[in-house]
């Protein structure tokens, strides 16, 4: 861990659980938050002891859950812990997730005075009917105010949207995209509503969902006309405003995950922290890292996963990098599969192999060929 890596901090608290969300979160309680803050500090301390010094971070991402459930005093405690145990490199990208219903001007002021450079806002929709159907704890007016405040602050504002909702049309989707861009945001992430196993809607699916393919295809056509580049399957940004932290994931770089339910990856060693709050607290209190799961990936599996992750992005698989990390044999295996894919779904140029826009649209089916 002497080399710089990306650091993820999971804040597992929410005002309430959304019925479609598969990320680990719990409804926030003041006593639980206080215990979490103490244990987070201890977990960072344990990792620095293992590393033999401060953690060197080139990107930071504070996600959840809903990090804006934390008030400014709690945020100051979190910042103090991070400054104590982390050596932040120059030109740091530091992101935080926020929800319109809990974001306030004090959060924004504090973030600007510290190291935060970008905020990912969980808007999901600018239509009150859609927000109510999604059971989101904010209104379209809340979302508009939050976007405007972030853009005015000078922080890089990213908006998350969900498509495939009941009654959604190309026209209404166009209006949502247009309204978001009119605020002056520089990054947009779009996700089709998926019914994940283990969620309320995964167990009891709602009816009337709209086919997502035409809406996704429209976004691929419309957003580039407004200067946005599709740099990843679900991510669009103005040039050079992409999320470097997420790119580190997709390029197979090392990252450290801190907090309940967080995941990490270090040179083929993948681990996941326990999700149970009491287990997390007990392990930390006893001086142990709260790892609930780990595996050491064989080289062949590392290569396969690296190819699939890289193909999420516009840069795709770079031949020289892939061969250097995984060897000629692994690259040859990748190439054999690659050349069998439909020609209109793939493109190769100057040693890079990447999906076309159509390839992005059917990526799930294409990835199966590599497994």
ROPAKE-528783 format. One record per residue (C-alpha): residue in three letters; residue number from 1; x, y, z. Coordinates in nm, 2 decimals. Example, Ala and Ser with C-alpha at 12.3 -4.5 7.8 and 13.67 -1.06 7.14 Angstrom:
+------+-----+--------+--------+--------+
| type | seq |   east |  north |     up |
+------+-----+--------+--------+--------+
|  ALA |   1 |   1.23 |  -0.45 |   0.78 |
|  SER |   2 |   1.37 |  -0.11 |   0.71 |
+------+-----+--------+--------+--------+
# end
This chain:
+------+-----+--------+--------+--------+
| type | seq |   east |  north |     up |
+------+-----+--------+--------+--------+
|  UNK |   1 |   0.00 |   0.00 |   0.00 |
|  UNK |   2 |   0.30 |   0.23 |  -0.04 |
|  UNK |   3 |   0.17 |   0.34 |  -0.39 |
|  UNK |   4 |  -0.12 |   0.59 |  -0.42 |
|  UNK |   5 |  -0.47 |   0.45 |  -0.44 |
|  UNK |   6 |  -0.83 |   0.55 |  -0.45 |
|  UNK |   7 |  -1.02 |   0.57 |  -0.12 |
|  UNK |   8 |  -1.39 |   0.50 |  -0.07 |
|  UNK |   9 |  -1.57 |   0.59 |   0.25 |
|  UNK |  10 |  -1.92 |   0.44 |   0.30 |
|  UNK |  11 |  -2.17 |   0.64 |   0.51 |
|  UNK |  12 |  -2.45 |   0.39 |   0.55 |
|  UNK |  13 |  -2.73 |   0.61 |   0.68 |
|  UNK |  14 |  -3.04 |   0.72 |   0.50 |
|  UNK |  15 |  -3.35 |   0.91 |   0.59 |
|  UNK |  16 |  -3.54 |   0.61 |   0.47 |
|  UNK |  17 |  -3.48 |   0.31 |   0.24 |
|  UNK |  18 |  -3.58 |   0.34 |  -0.12 |
|  UNK |  19 |  -3.76 |   0.03 |  -0.24 |
|  UNK |  20 |  -3.53 |  -0.03 |  -0.54 |
|  UNK |  21 |  -3.19 |   0.04 |  -0.38 |
|  UNK |  22 |  -2.95 |  -0.25 |  -0.33 |
|  UNK |  23 |  -2.67 |  -0.05 |  -0.17 |
|  UNK |  24 |  -2.62 |  -0.12 |   0.20 |
|  UNK |  25 |  -2.79 |   0.14 |   0.42 |
|  UNK |  26 |  -2.98 |   0.18 |   0.74 |
|  UNK |  27 |  -3.23 |   0.44 |   0.87 |
|  UNK |  28 |  -3.02 |   0.69 |   1.06 |
|  UNK |  29 |  -3.02 |   0.72 |   1.44 |
|  UNK |  30 |  -2.81 |   0.97 |   1.63 |
|  UNK |  31 |  -2.65 |   0.70 |   1.86 |
|  UNK |  32 |  -2.56 |   0.48 |   1.56 |
|  UNK |  33 |  -2.40 |   0.78 |   1.38 |
|  UNK |  34 |  -2.18 |   0.86 |   1.68 |
|  UNK |  35 |  -2.06 |   0.50 |   1.71 |
|  UNK |  36 |  -2.00 |   0.49 |   1.33 |
|  UNK |  37 |  -1.78 |   0.81 |   1.35 |
|  UNK |  38 |  -1.57 |   0.65 |   1.63 |
|  UNK |  39 |  -1.53 |   0.32 |   1.45 |
|  UNK |  40 |  -1.45 |   0.49 |   1.11 |
|  UNK |  41 |  -1.16 |   0.67 |   1.28 |
|  UNK |  42 |  -1.04 |   0.34 |   1.43 |
|  UNK |  43 |  -1.07 |   0.15 |   1.10 |
|  UNK |  44 |  -0.85 |   0.42 |   0.93 |
|  UNK |  45 |  -0.61 |   0.38 |   1.21 |
|  UNK |  46 |  -0.59 |   0.00 |   1.16 |
|  UNK |  47 |  -0.53 |   0.04 |   0.79 |
|  UNK |  48 |  -0.24 |   0.29 |   0.85 |
|  UNK |  49 |  -0.08 |   0.05 |   1.09 |
|  UNK |  50 |  -0.10 |  -0.22 |   0.83 |
|  UNK |  51 |   0.04 |   0.01 |   0.56 |
|  UNK |  52 |   0.32 |   0.14 |   0.79 |
|  UNK |  53 |   0.21 |   0.50 |   0.75 |
|  UNK |  54 |  -0.05 |   0.73 |   0.61 |
|  UNK |  55 |  -0.28 |   0.61 |   0.33 |
|  UNK |  56 |  -0.18 |   0.78 |   0.01 |
|  UNK |  57 |  -0.50 |   0.88 |  -0.18 |
|  UNK |  58 |  -0.52 |   1.02 |  -0.54 |
|  UNK |  59 |  -0.90 |   1.02 |  -0.53 |
|  UNK |  60 |  -1.16 |   1.02 |  -0.26 |
|  UNK |  61 |  -1.52 |   0.92 |  -0.28 |
|  UNK |  62 |  -1.76 |   0.95 |   0.01 |
|  UNK |  63 |  -2.08 |   0.76 |  -0.07 |
|  UNK |  64 |  -2.37 |   0.58 |   0.09 |
|  UNK |  65 |  -2.63 |   0.57 |   0.20 |
|  UNK |  66 |  -2.67 |   0.94 |   0.22 |
|  UNK |  67 |  -2.36 |   1.13 |   0.34 |
|  UNK |  68 |  -2.57 |   1.45 |   0.37 |
|  UNK |  69 |  -2.76 |   1.29 |   0.66 |
|  UNK |  70 |  -2.45 |   1.39 |   0.86 |
|  UNK |  71 |  -2.47 |   1.74 |   1.00 |
|  UNK |  72 |  -2.17 |   1.97 |   0.98 |
|  UNK |  73 |  -2.03 |   1.88 |   1.32 |
|  UNK |  74 |  -2.03 |   1.52 |   1.22 |
|  UNK |  75 |  -1.87 |   1.61 |   0.89 |
|  UNK |  76 |  -1.60 |   1.79 |   1.07 |
|  UNK |  77 |  -1.53 |   1.48 |   1.27 |
|  UNK |  78 |  -1.51 |   1.28 |   0.95 |
|  UNK |  79 |  -1.28 |   1.53 |   0.79 |
|  UNK |  80 |  -1.06 |   1.53 |   1.10 |
|  UNK |  81 |  -1.02 |   1.15 |   1.08 |
|  UNK |  82 |  -0.94 |   1.16 |   0.71 |
|  UNK |  83 |  -0.68 |   1.43 |   0.76 |
|  UNK |  84 |  -0.52 |   1.24 |   1.05 |
|  UNK |  85 |  -0.47 |   0.91 |   0.86 |
|  UNK |  86 |  -0.47 |   1.00 |   0.48 |
|  UNK |  87 |  -0.20 |   1.17 |   0.28 |
|  UNK |  88 |  -0.40 |   1.34 |   0.00 |
|  UNK |  89 |  -0.19 |   1.38 |  -0.32 |
|  UNK |  90 |  -0.18 |   1.70 |  -0.52 |
|  UNK |  91 |  -0.46 |   1.75 |  -0.78 |
|  UNK |  92 |  -0.69 |   1.53 |  -0.56 |
|  UNK |  93 |  -1.04 |   1.46 |  -0.69 |
|  UNK |  94 |  -1.27 |   1.44 |  -0.39 |
|  UNK |  95 |  -1.64 |   1.35 |  -0.45 |
|  UNK |  96 |  -1.93 |   1.32 |  -0.22 |
|  UNK |  97 |  -2.28 |   1.19 |  -0.28 |
|  UNK |  98 |  -2.57 |   1.41 |  -0.17 |
|  UNK |  99 |  -2.95 |   1.40 |  -0.18 |
|  UNK | 100 |  -3.16 |   1.71 |  -0.25 |
|  UNK | 101 |  -3.38 |   1.66 |   0.06 |
|  UNK | 102 |  -3.09 |   1.67 |   0.31 |
|  UNK | 103 |  -2.83 |   1.89 |   0.13 |
|  UNK | 104 |  -2.80 |   2.24 |   0.27 |
|  UNK | 105 |  -2.58 |   2.55 |   0.22 |
|  UNK | 106 |  -2.38 |   2.47 |   0.53 |
|  UNK | 107 |  -2.27 |   2.14 |   0.37 |
|  UNK | 108 |  -2.17 |   2.32 |   0.06 |
|  UNK | 109 |  -1.97 |   2.59 |   0.25 |
|  UNK | 110 |  -1.79 |   2.32 |   0.45 |
|  UNK | 111 |  -1.70 |   2.11 |   0.15 |
|  UNK | 112 |  -1.57 |   2.41 |  -0.04 |
|  UNK | 113 |  -1.35 |   2.51 |   0.25 |
|  UNK | 114 |  -1.21 |   2.16 |   0.27 |
|  UNK | 115 |  -1.10 |   1.94 |  -0.03 |
|  UNK | 116 |  -1.43 |   1.84 |  -0.20 |
|  UNK | 117 |  -1.42 |   1.91 |  -0.57 |
|  UNK | 118 |  -1.73 |   1.74 |  -0.70 |
|  UNK | 119 |  -2.08 |   1.64 |  -0.58 |
|  UNK | 120 |  -2.30 |   1.36 |  -0.72 |
|  UNK | 121 |  -2.66 |   1.45 |  -0.66 |
|  UNK | 122 |  -2.92 |   1.18 |  -0.64 |
|  UNK | 123 |  -3.20 |   1.37 |  -0.82 |
|  UNK | 124 |  -3.34 |   1.06 |  -1.01 |
|  UNK | 125 |  -3.62 |   1.27 |  -1.17 |
|  UNK | 126 |  -3.74 |   1.63 |  -1.20 |
|  UNK | 127 |  -4.10 |   1.52 |  -1.21 |
|  UNK | 128 |  -4.30 |   1.51 |  -0.88 |
|  UNK | 129 |  -4.51 |   1.22 |  -0.99 |
|  UNK | 130 |  -4.21 |   1.01 |  -1.08 |
|  UNK | 131 |  -4.04 |   1.11 |  -0.75 |
|  UNK | 132 |  -4.35 |   1.01 |  -0.55 |
|  UNK | 133 |  -4.37 |   0.68 |  -0.73 |
|  UNK | 134 |  -4.00 |   0.61 |  -0.66 |
|  UNK | 135 |  -4.07 |   0.71 |  -0.29 |
|  UNK | 136 |  -3.80 |   0.96 |  -0.29 |
|  UNK | 137 |  -3.78 |   1.20 |   0.01 |
|  UNK | 138 |  -3.76 |   1.51 |  -0.20 |
|  UNK | 139 |  -3.96 |   1.71 |  -0.45 |
|  UNK | 140 |  -3.87 |   1.84 |  -0.80 |
|  UNK | 141 |  -3.84 |   2.19 |  -0.64 |
|  UNK | 142 |  -3.59 |   2.05 |  -0.38 |
|  UNK | 143 |  -3.39 |   1.90 |  -0.66 |
|  UNK | 144 |  -3.39 |   2.22 |  -0.87 |
|  UNK | 145 |  -3.28 |   2.42 |  -0.57 |
|  UNK | 146 |  -3.00 |   2.18 |  -0.49 |
|  UNK | 147 |  -2.86 |   2.17 |  -0.84 |
|  UNK | 148 |  -2.87 |   2.54 |  -0.87 |
|  UNK | 149 |  -2.69 |   2.58 |  -0.54 |
|  UNK | 150 |  -2.41 |   2.34 |  -0.63 |
|  UNK | 151 |  -2.36 |   2.49 |  -0.97 |
|  UNK | 152 |  -2.34 |   2.84 |  -0.82 |
|  UNK | 153 |  -2.09 |   2.72 |  -0.56 |
|  UNK | 154 |  -1.84 |   2.63 |  -0.83 |
|  UNK | 155 |  -1.82 |   2.27 |  -0.73 |
|  UNK | 156 |  -1.84 |   2.02 |  -1.01 |
|  UNK | 157 |  -2.21 |   1.91 |  -1.01 |
|  UNK | 158 |  -2.31 |   1.57 |  -1.13 |
|  UNK | 159 |  -2.68 |   1.46 |  -1.15 |
|  UNK | 160 |  -2.80 |   1.10 |  -1.12 |
|  UNK | 161 |  -3.12 |   1.01 |  -1.31 |
|  UNK | 162 |  -3.33 |   0.70 |  -1.34 |
|  UNK | 163 |  -3.52 |   0.60 |  -1.66 |
|  UNK | 164 |  -3.77 |   0.33 |  -1.74 |
|  UNK | 165 |  -4.03 |   0.46 |  -1.51 |
|  UNK | 166 |  -4.41 |   0.41 |  -1.56 |
|  UNK | 167 |  -4.55 |   0.66 |  -1.81 |
|  UNK | 168 |  -4.21 |   0.79 |  -1.91 |
|  UNK | 169 |  -4.19 |   0.89 |  -2.28 |
|  UNK | 170 |  -3.92 |   1.01 |  -2.51 |
|  UNK | 171 |  -4.07 |   1.36 |  -2.47 |
|  UNK | 172 |  -4.08 |   1.36 |  -2.09 |
|  UNK | 173 |  -3.73 |   1.21 |  -2.08 |
|  UNK | 174 |  -3.60 |   1.48 |  -2.32 |
|  UNK | 175 |  -3.76 |   1.74 |  -2.10 |
|  UNK | 176 |  -3.58 |   1.60 |  -1.79 |
|  UNK | 177 |  -3.24 |   1.59 |  -1.96 |
|  UNK | 178 |  -3.28 |   1.94 |  -2.11 |
|  UNK | 179 |  -3.38 |   2.08 |  -1.77 |
|  UNK | 180 |  -3.08 |   1.93 |  -1.60 |
|  UNK | 181 |  -2.84 |   2.07 |  -1.86 |
|  UNK | 182 |  -3.00 |   2.41 |  -1.84 |
|  UNK | 183 |  -2.87 |   2.44 |  -1.48 |
|  UNK | 184 |  -2.51 |   2.42 |  -1.61 |
|  UNK | 185 |  -2.41 |   2.08 |  -1.48 |
|  UNK | 186 |  -2.10 |   1.91 |  -1.62 |
|  UNK | 187 |  -2.17 |   1.55 |  -1.55 |
|  UNK | 188 |  -2.48 |   1.32 |  -1.58 |
|  UNK | 189 |  -2.52 |   0.96 |  -1.49 |
|  UNK | 190 |  -2.83 |   0.77 |  -1.61 |
|  UNK | 191 |  -2.95 |   0.43 |  -1.48 |
|  UNK | 192 |  -3.23 |   0.21 |  -1.59 |
|  UNK | 193 |  -3.45 |   0.11 |  -1.31 |
|  UNK | 194 |  -3.35 |  -0.25 |  -1.22 |
|  UNK | 195 |  -3.53 |  -0.47 |  -0.97 |
|  UNK | 196 |  -3.25 |  -0.61 |  -0.76 |
|  UNK | 197 |  -3.28 |  -0.93 |  -0.56 |
|  UNK | 198 |  -3.31 |  -0.86 |  -0.19 |
|  UNK | 199 |  -3.49 |  -0.52 |  -0.24 |
|  UNK | 200 |  -3.86 |  -0.47 |  -0.17 |
|  UNK | 201 |  -3.92 |  -0.42 |  -0.54 |
|  UNK | 202 |  -3.70 |  -0.71 |  -0.63 |
|  UNK | 203 |  -3.92 |  -0.94 |  -0.42 |
|  UNK | 204 |  -4.25 |  -0.78 |  -0.52 |
|  UNK | 205 |  -4.20 |  -0.60 |  -0.86 |
|  UNK | 206 |  -4.41 |  -0.30 |  -0.95 |
|  UNK | 207 |  -4.60 |  -0.31 |  -1.27 |
|  UNK | 208 |  -4.61 |  -0.07 |  -1.57 |
|  UNK | 209 |  -4.24 |  -0.01 |  -1.62 |
|  UNK | 210 |  -4.14 |   0.16 |  -1.94 |
|  UNK | 211 |  -3.90 |  -0.01 |  -2.19 |
|  UNK | 212 |  -3.57 |   0.15 |  -2.12 |
|  UNK | 213 |  -3.38 |   0.08 |  -2.44 |
|  UNK | 214 |  -3.54 |   0.37 |  -2.65 |
|  UNK | 215 |  -3.48 |   0.62 |  -2.36 |
|  UNK | 216 |  -3.12 |   0.52 |  -2.33 |
|  UNK | 217 |  -3.07 |   0.54 |  -2.70 |
|  UNK | 218 |  -3.22 |   0.89 |  -2.70 |
|  UNK | 219 |  -2.98 |   1.00 |  -2.43 |
|  UNK | 220 |  -2.69 |   0.87 |  -2.65 |
|  UNK | 221 |  -2.81 |   1.08 |  -2.94 |
|  UNK | 222 |  -2.91 |   1.39 |  -2.75 |
|  UNK | 223 |  -2.64 |   1.45 |  -2.49 |
|  UNK | 224 |  -2.34 |   1.45 |  -2.74 |
|  UNK | 225 |  -2.53 |   1.72 |  -2.93 |
|  UNK | 226 |  -2.49 |   1.93 |  -2.61 |
|  UNK | 227 |  -2.12 |   1.87 |  -2.58 |
|  UNK | 228 |  -2.14 |   1.57 |  -2.35 |
|  UNK | 229 |  -1.91 |   1.27 |  -2.41 |
|  UNK | 230 |  -2.03 |   0.92 |  -2.32 |
|  UNK | 231 |  -1.72 |   0.80 |  -2.14 |
|  UNK | 232 |  -1.88 |   0.51 |  -1.97 |
|  UNK | 233 |  -2.20 |   0.30 |  -2.01 |
|  UNK | 234 |  -2.40 |   0.51 |  -1.77 |
|  UNK | 235 |  -2.19 |   0.83 |  -1.76 |
|  UNK | 236 |  -2.18 |   1.14 |  -1.97 |
|  UNK | 237 |  -1.97 |   1.45 |  -1.91 |
|  UNK | 238 |  -1.83 |   1.76 |  -2.06 |
|  UNK | 239 |  -1.46 |   1.70 |  -2.17 |
|  UNK | 240 |  -1.23 |   1.64 |  -1.87 |
|  UNK | 241 |  -1.51 |   1.65 |  -1.62 |
|  UNK | 242 |  -1.54 |   1.27 |  -1.59 |
|  UNK | 243 |  -1.52 |   1.10 |  -1.25 |
|  UNK | 244 |  -1.16 |   0.99 |  -1.20 |
|  UNK | 245 |  -1.24 |   0.78 |  -0.90 |
|  UNK | 246 |  -1.49 |   0.57 |  -1.09 |
|  UNK | 247 |  -1.24 |   0.54 |  -1.38 |
|  UNK | 248 |  -0.99 |   0.40 |  -1.13 |
|  UNK | 249 |  -1.24 |   0.12 |  -1.06 |
|  UNK | 250 |  -1.30 |   0.05 |  -1.43 |
|  UNK | 251 |  -0.93 |   0.05 |  -1.50 |
|  UNK | 252 |  -0.86 |  -0.21 |  -1.23 |
|  UNK | 253 |  -0.66 |   0.02 |  -1.01 |
|  UNK | 254 |  -0.62 |  -0.04 |  -0.63 |
|  UNK | 255 |  -0.88 |   0.11 |  -0.40 |
|  UNK | 256 |  -0.95 |   0.09 |  -0.03 |
|  UNK | 257 |  -1.30 |   0.07 |   0.10 |
|  UNK | 258 |  -1.38 |   0.20 |   0.45 |
|  UNK | 259 |  -1.70 |   0.17 |   0.65 |
|  UNK | 260 |  -1.98 |  -0.10 |   0.68 |
|  UNK | 261 |  -2.04 |  -0.28 |   0.36 |
|  UNK | 262 |  -1.76 |  -0.11 |   0.17 |
|  UNK | 263 |  -1.55 |  -0.31 |  -0.08 |
|  UNK | 264 |  -1.18 |  -0.28 |  -0.16 |
|  UNK | 265 |  -0.94 |  -0.43 |  -0.41 |
|  UNK | 266 |  -0.56 |  -0.45 |  -0.36 |
|  UNK | 267 |  -0.35 |  -0.62 |  -0.63 |
|  UNK | 268 |  -0.59 |  -0.91 |  -0.68 |
|  UNK | 269 |  -0.71 |  -0.92 |  -0.32 |
|  UNK | 270 |  -1.07 |  -0.83 |  -0.30 |
|  UNK | 271 |  -1.25 |  -0.78 |   0.03 |
|  UNK | 272 |  -1.58 |  -0.67 |   0.16 |
|  UNK | 273 |  -1.65 |  -0.52 |   0.50 |
|  UNK | 274 |  -1.93 |  -0.68 |   0.71 |
|  UNK | 275 |  -2.26 |  -0.51 |   0.66 |
|  UNK | 276 |  -2.41 |  -0.58 |   1.00 |
|  UNK | 277 |  -2.36 |  -0.27 |   1.22 |
|  UNK | 278 |  -2.31 |  -0.46 |   1.54 |
|  UNK | 279 |  -2.05 |  -0.69 |   1.38 |
|  UNK | 280 |  -1.87 |  -0.39 |   1.23 |
|  UNK | 281 |  -1.86 |  -0.21 |   1.57 |
|  UNK | 282 |  -1.75 |  -0.53 |   1.76 |
|  UNK | 283 |  -1.47 |  -0.61 |   1.52 |
|  UNK | 284 |  -1.34 |  -0.25 |   1.52 |
|  UNK | 285 |  -1.36 |  -0.23 |   1.90 |
|  UNK | 286 |  -1.16 |  -0.55 |   1.94 |
|  UNK | 287 |  -0.89 |  -0.41 |   1.72 |
|  UNK | 288 |  -0.97 |  -0.61 |   1.40 |
|  UNK | 289 |  -1.04 |  -0.49 |   1.05 |
|  UNK | 290 |  -1.41 |  -0.55 |   0.99 |
|  UNK | 291 |  -1.36 |  -0.77 |   0.68 |
|  UNK | 292 |  -1.65 |  -1.01 |   0.63 |
|  UNK | 293 |  -1.55 |  -1.15 |   0.30 |
|  UNK | 294 |  -1.23 |  -1.18 |   0.09 |
|  UNK | 295 |  -1.09 |  -1.37 |  -0.20 |
|  UNK | 296 |  -0.76 |  -1.38 |  -0.39 |
|  UNK | 297 |  -0.83 |  -1.37 |  -0.76 |
|  UNK | 298 |  -0.62 |  -1.60 |  -0.99 |
|  UNK | 299 |  -0.44 |  -1.41 |  -1.26 |
|  UNK | 300 |  -0.67 |  -1.54 |  -1.53 |
|  UNK | 301 |  -0.98 |  -1.41 |  -1.35 |
|  UNK | 302 |  -0.81 |  -1.08 |  -1.29 |
|  UNK | 303 |  -0.75 |  -1.05 |  -1.66 |
|  UNK | 304 |  -1.12 |  -1.14 |  -1.75 |
|  UNK | 305 |  -1.26 |  -0.89 |  -1.50 |
|  UNK | 306 |  -1.02 |  -0.62 |  -1.61 |
|  UNK | 307 |  -1.13 |  -0.66 |  -1.97 |
|  UNK | 308 |  -1.50 |  -0.64 |  -1.88 |
|  UNK | 309 |  -1.45 |  -0.34 |  -1.65 |
|  UNK | 310 |  -1.24 |  -0.16 |  -1.91 |
|  UNK | 311 |  -1.51 |  -0.22 |  -2.18 |
|  UNK | 312 |  -1.75 |  -0.01 |  -1.97 |
|  UNK | 313 |  -1.55 |   0.29 |  -2.08 |
|  UNK | 314 |  -1.49 |   0.48 |  -2.41 |
|  UNK | 315 |  -1.11 |   0.40 |  -2.37 |
|  UNK | 316 |  -1.18 |   0.02 |  -2.36 |
|  UNK | 317 |  -0.89 |  -0.23 |  -2.34 |
|  UNK | 318 |  -0.55 |  -0.09 |  -2.42 |
|  UNK | 319 |  -0.33 |  -0.36 |  -2.57 |
|  UNK | 320 |   0.00 |  -0.25 |  -2.43 |
|  UNK | 321 |  -0.13 |  -0.20 |  -2.08 |
|  UNK | 322 |  -0.33 |  -0.53 |  -2.08 |
|  UNK | 323 |  -0.03 |  -0.73 |  -2.20 |
|  UNK | 324 |   0.20 |  -0.57 |  -1.95 |
|  UNK | 325 |  -0.03 |  -0.65 |  -1.66 |
|  UNK | 326 |  -0.17 |  -0.99 |  -1.76 |
|  UNK | 327 |   0.06 |  -1.13 |  -2.03 |
|  UNK | 328 |   0.04 |  -1.21 |  -2.40 |
|  UNK | 329 |  -0.16 |  -1.53 |  -2.34 |
|  UNK | 330 |  -0.44 |  -1.34 |  -2.16 |
|  UNK | 331 |  -0.44 |  -1.08 |  -2.43 |
|  UNK | 332 |  -0.47 |  -1.34 |  -2.71 |
|  UNK | 333 |  -0.76 |  -1.50 |  -2.52 |
|  UNK | 334 |  -0.93 |  -1.16 |  -2.50 |
|  UNK | 335 |  -0.87 |  -1.09 |  -2.87 |
|  UNK | 336 |  -1.01 |  -1.43 |  -2.98 |
|  UNK | 337 |  -1.34 |  -1.34 |  -2.80 |
|  UNK | 338 |  -1.33 |  -0.98 |  -2.91 |
|  UNK | 339 |  -1.31 |  -1.07 |  -3.28 |
|  UNK | 340 |  -1.62 |  -1.29 |  -3.25 |
|  UNK | 341 |  -1.84 |  -1.00 |  -3.14 |
|  UNK | 342 |  -2.07 |  -0.83 |  -3.39 |
|  UNK | 343 |  -1.86 |  -0.58 |  -3.59 |
|  UNK | 344 |  -2.10 |  -0.29 |  -3.54 |
|  UNK | 345 |  -2.07 |  -0.33 |  -3.16 |
|  UNK | 346 |  -1.69 |  -0.29 |  -3.14 |
|  UNK | 347 |  -1.42 |  -0.06 |  -3.26 |
|  UNK | 348 |  -1.04 |  -0.09 |  -3.26 |
|  UNK | 349 |  -0.80 |   0.20 |  -3.31 |
|  UNK | 350 |  -0.43 |   0.25 |  -3.22 |
|  UNK | 351 |  -0.42 |  -0.05 |  -2.99 |
|  UNK | 352 |  -0.74 |   0.02 |  -2.81 |
|  UNK | 353 |  -1.05 |  -0.20 |  -2.82 |
|  UNK | 354 |  -1.38 |  -0.04 |  -2.72 |
|  UNK | 355 |  -1.75 |  -0.07 |  -2.76 |
|  UNK | 356 |  -1.94 |   0.15 |  -3.00 |
|  UNK | 357 |  -2.26 |   0.32 |  -2.89 |
|  UNK | 358 |  -2.46 |   0.02 |  -3.00 |
|  UNK | 359 |  -2.21 |  -0.20 |  -2.80 |
|  UNK | 360 |  -2.29 |   0.00 |  -2.49 |
|  UNK | 361 |  -2.66 |  -0.05 |  -2.55 |
|  UNK | 362 |  -2.62 |  -0.43 |  -2.54 |
|  UNK | 363 |  -2.31 |  -0.46 |  -2.32 |
|  UNK | 364 |  -2.46 |  -0.71 |  -2.08 |
|  UNK | 365 |  -2.51 |  -0.96 |  -2.36 |
|  UNK | 366 |  -2.16 |  -0.89 |  -2.50 |
|  UNK | 367 |  -1.99 |  -0.94 |  -2.17 |
|  UNK | 368 |  -2.12 |  -1.29 |  -2.13 |
|  UNK | 369 |  -1.89 |  -1.39 |  -2.41 |
|  UNK | 370 |  -1.59 |  -1.32 |  -2.19 |
|  UNK | 371 |  -1.71 |  -1.52 |  -1.89 |
+------+-----+--------+--------+--------+
# end
